[in-house]
Amino acid sequence: MRKYLRELDWTTIAIALLLCAVGLVAIYSARRAQGDSLLFMRKQAIAMSIGVAAMLVVAYFPIHWWQRWTRLLYVVNIGLLVYVDFFGKVTKGSQRWIPLPGGFHLQPSELAKLFVILTLAAWLASREEKVRSPRTLVQSLAYIGLPVLLIFKQPDLGTSLVVMAIWFGMMLLAGANFKHLGAVLAIGALAFVALWHLNILEEYQKSRLIAFLDPQRDPRGSGYQIIQARIAVGSGQVFGKGLFQGTQNELLFIPEQHTDFIFTVIAEETGFVGSVALLSAYALLLWRFLRLILQAHRAYARLIAAGITTFFAYHIIVNTGMVIGILPVVGVWLPFVSFGGTAVITCFLAIGFMQAIHRQQHEVMF
């Protein structure tokens, strides 16, 4: 056990725990005005504890141990997504959650991100020499197509885009042809236009994009959240208004401020300095992930590291971008900080797989 603990990357774990601590304070502040801050903190703390335990278990197994279970993991992923489609709880028009005892909910679409990374990495590693062919590219899209469609059907456009970003990052690292990837992006843009005009996209999804382009067009409707988020971030100025002193927060001007818009609470109360400190912690975390990609000797481990790095980078960039108004609102949370049990457990599981890769490199070095 001592040898196992020595082989862990404690710097990465410390960054994750620090981000969790920031998240607990921000969640407490975000829910204070509604009088249930301690309840939300307790739920998040329980999920974090489960996540840490799961991380340590996952990190114990050699990373290539998971490769033998690829088919089972793919089936489990599809099974959970199909189950939630039939029996999931509907909240605010979306059917994404499986109710659990104790008032908790499992969100299979969050775990699907990791399932896709683990299974796609094995699939690509077995086709390393064919990855530049158009046929392999099309087959890889078909491989992730079913989970993406099931997630999109919930409807959950944000998570569908995360999975597609993960696919793109892993294909890029695997050595796919740039022209082929560019063609996929072009086809994706055309498909989005078709989804829009065929009214396959939900009305709220269309409203979010329109609000991003012109929030003042509907300042009390679809543009309200963007406008209030900008006010909250800007009002923090350099040093912020102080912990638990945010007026946008306390007066409940920002919907979903404890989940997707948690960054507004941090920016308003700690200002530019606190926001930069938070983003610096994320930058350090991503840098340590990038080191693992460069150090990994085997394709399977390298592809998993690439998928997890893309997963975190996408969430961080898109969440902060949509809060400050430079990207559309797509319902993407901030890793370790936003409220969400399945989300934080997924993040710790991802860290666990990165720890397994780190341990493998540690054994190679020593």
N, C-alpha and C positions, 0 to 999 in steps of 0.2 A: 504493500500500500504506500509506503514512504517513497519507493521508487516511482510509482505512478504519480503521486502528488508532485514530485520534483520535476517530472517531465511536462507538467502543464505550463501553459503560457499565462502566468499570473498577471502580467501587465494587461493583456486583453480582458481577462476576467475582471480585473479591478476597474477598467474603463466601463465595462458593462454594468457593474454594480453601482458605480458612480452615477451613470445615466439613470439607473433605476431610482436612486435616491432623489435625483432631480425630479424625476417623474412623480414620485409620491408627494413631494412638496407642491408641485404644480397641480396635481389632481386635487389635493386638499384645498388649494386656493380656488380652483375652478368650480368646486362644488360647495364652497362655504355659503354662498348666498341662498342655496337651495336646502341647506340644513342637513345634508346627508354625506358630508365630506369624509367622515370617519368610516362610514359603511363602504364607500368606494375605495378608500385607502386600504381597508382590511381585505377586500376582494382582490385588489391589485397585489398586495403583499403576499397573499396566499398563492396567487398565480406565479409570482416571482419565485417563491420558495419551491413550488413544483418545478418551475423552469430550471432552477439551479440544480436540483436533484437529477432531473432528466439530462441536463448537460453533462454532469459527472458520470452518469451511466453510459451515455452515448460515447463520451471521450475514452472510456475504458476499452472499448473494442477497437481493434485495428481497422483503419478506414476501408480496407479491401474486404473486410468481413461482410460489409453491407452489399457488396457487389453480387454476392450469390443469391440475395433475396430480391433482386430487381423485379422479377415478374410478380412476386407476391406483393411488393410495395405498389406496383402499378395497379394491380387489382384492388387493393385496399383503398387506394386513392379514388379510383372510379366508383367503388362501392359506397364510400362515404358521401361523395358528391351526388350520387343517384339517390341515396337514402334521404339526404336533406331536401332533395327535390320533391320527394313524396311526403315525408313526415316532419320536415323542418318547421321551426316556428317562424311565422311571418311577423316582421316588425317594420313599420314605415314602408310597406309595400315590397319589401325584399324578404325572400325566404332563404336565409343563410345559416341559421343556428339550430343546433340540436340541444334541447333542454336537458340539463343534468341535475342530480340532487343538490340541494343546498343553494338553489338560486343561481347556479352557474350555467354557462352555455358554451358548447363546443362549436367552433366555426370551421368546418372542413376546408373551406377555400383558403384559409391561412396555412393550414398544414399542407395543402396541395402544392404550395410553392416549394417546400422542401422535398416532397415526393417527386415532383418534376425534376428537381436538381439531381437527386440521387439516381433516378431511373434514366434520365436523358444522358447523364454522365457515363453510365455503363453502356448505353446504346451507342454513343459516339466513340467511346474508347474501343469498342469492338469493330469500328469502321474507320479507324484512324487514317488508313491509306486511301479511302474513298470519299473523304469529307469534302473535297473540292468539286465533286461531280454534282451536276444539277439534280440527278436522281436522288442522291443522298439528302440533299437539301429539302426536296419535296417530301421525302419519307420522314425526315425529322419533324417537319411541320405537321404531317399526319399523325405522328407519334404523340405530339402534345395537343393535337387538335381537339380530341374528345374532352379532356379535362378543361380546356379553355372554353369550349362551347357550353359545357355544363355549368361553369362558373358564370359565364355571360348570361345564361338563362335565368339566374337567380333573382333579379339581374344584379350583376356586380362588374361593371365595366372597369373600375379601377384595378381590381385584382386580376382581371383578364389581361390588362395592359402590363401588369407586373410580370405575369408569367411569360408574356411575349418578350418583354425586355430581358428576362432571364435567358430565354432561348437565344436571343440575339447575342448576348454577351458570351454565352457558352460556345455558340457557333463561331463567333469571331476568334476566340482563343483556340478553338479546335483547328482553325486554319481554313475556314470556308472562304470561297472566292468573294472578294469585295463586290464585284459586279452583280453576283447572284444575290447577295444580301441587300444591295441597293435596289434591285428589282423587286425584292420582297417588300421593302419599305414603300416603293411606288405603288405596288398592288394593294398594300394595306391602306394607303391614302385613298385610293380609288374605292376600295371596299367601304371605307368609312363614309365617303360621299354617298355611296349606294344605300348604306344602312340608314343614313339621314333621310334621303328622299323617299325611301320605301317605308318610312315610319317604323322601322324595326327598333331604332333607339327609343328609349322612354322619353316622355316629354320633359321630365326633370333633368335628364342628361343633356338634351338640347338646350334647355334654359341655362344650364351651367356654362356651356360654351358661349352662348350669346352674351351672358353676363360678364364673362371674362373679356370679351371684345369691347363691351360697352356697359359697364356696371350701372352707369347713371340712367340707362334706358328704363330700368325697373328698380329704382333705389330702395323700394320697400318690399320688393319681391325677390326675384332671382339674383339681383345685384346686391342685396342687403348684406349678406355674409361677407362678401369681398370688401365692401366699403367699410364695414365695421372692423374687419380684421386689419385693414390698412391704418385706420384711426388708432387702434390699439397698439400696433407696432410702432407707429410714428410718435405716439404720445409718451412712449417710454424714454425717448431721447437718448442721452448718453448713459446715464447711470440708473434709469428706471424710477418708478414711483415708490419703490420699496415693497418688500414681501407683503402680500395680502392687502395691498393698497391700490390695486388696479381698478379704476372706475368702470372701464368697459366690461371687466370681468364681474365686479360686484353688482353691477346694474343689469347683468344678463343680456347685454347687447349682442353677444356672439353665440349663435347656436353651435352645439357640439364642441364647446370649448375645452372639454376634458378629454376628447378623443382626437379627431382630425385637426382641430384648431388649437391644440395645447400650446403650440409655439407662440400664439398671441399672448397667453398668460405670462410666459417667460419673458418675452420682449417688452411687454408693458411694465412688468414689475422689476426687471433687472436691467432693462435698457440695452443699448448697443453693446456694452461691455459684457453683460451676461449672455447675450445672443452669440457674440463672437466666441466666448468661452465654451458654450455648448457646441457650436459648430467645429471648434478646434478639437474637442474630444471626439467628435465623429470623424474628423479628418485623421486623427491618430489611429482610430480603430480601423479605418479603411486602409491606411498605410500598412498596418500590421497584416491585414488580409492580403494586400498586394505582395508583401514579402513572401507569404506562404505560396502564392501562385508561382513566383519565381523560383522558390526553393523546391517545390514538389517535383519528384523525379518521374513519377508515373502519370500517365494520361488521366486515369480515373480520378486520382486525388487532385490533380491540377484542375480538371474540369469542375469538380465539386467546389473547389475554392473559388473558381471564376464565377460560378452560379451564385454562390452565397455573397460574394463581393458585389455582384450586379444587383442582387436582391436588396442589400442594405443601401447601396449608393442610390438606387432608384427611389427608394422610400424617403431617404433624407433629402435628396434634391427636389423631388416632386412635392413633398409635404411643405418644405420651407418656401418653395417657389409659388405654390398656390396660396399660401398664407400672405405673402407680400405682394401678390397680384401679378406675377410674371408668368404664371402657368395656370391653366384651367383647374377648377375644383373637380377632382376625380375620386375623392374619398380614400386617400392614402394616409395612413397613420405614421407617427414618428417613432422609430424603433426605441424600445425600452422606456419611453417617456409617456406616450399616449396611453390612456386607459384602454384595456382590452386583455382579457385573460389568455385567450388562444394566441393572440398576437405576441405577447411577451414570452409565452412558453415556446412559440415558434422561434423567436429570436434566440433564446437560450439553447434550443436544440441545434440551431445553426452554429452557434458558438461551440457547442459540443463536437460537431463534425469538424470544425476548424481545429479544435484541440486534438482530435484524433490524427489529423494530418500533421500537426505540429509535433506530436509524439513520435510519429513515424519518421519525420525528419531528424528528430533528436536521436533516435536509435541509429539512423544512418551515420550521423556525425560522430557518435560515441560508441 
